[in-house]
Amino acid sequence: MTEIPDWAGRARVVMLGREGCHLCEDAWRIIDAVAGESDASRIEVSLDEVGTADREEYWDKIPVTFVDGSRHDFWRVDEGRLRAALKG
């Protein structure tokens, strides 16, 4: 899959995750803190909410982070890298 999904543009930072995922919880804490510094919009999208093709593409990479509609990170969120992306 090469196209960016429509749901990835719902906010400045979008995290694709699922309930009960400890990596997702860790990633969200970083996203919430870093995005909060610049008041950037951020949302979490559940893997259960996306279409079959997106589930197949991303299920083994969650959490997957998108910034400004483009895939940014997966599995973990690097605080410095996210901060730099939000400044740009």
Secondary structure, DSSP 8 states (H G I E B T S, - for coil): --S--GGGGSSSEEEEE-TT-HHHHHHHHHHHHHHHHTT--EEEEEGGGS-HHHHHHHTTT-SEEEETTEEEEESS--HHHHHHHHH-
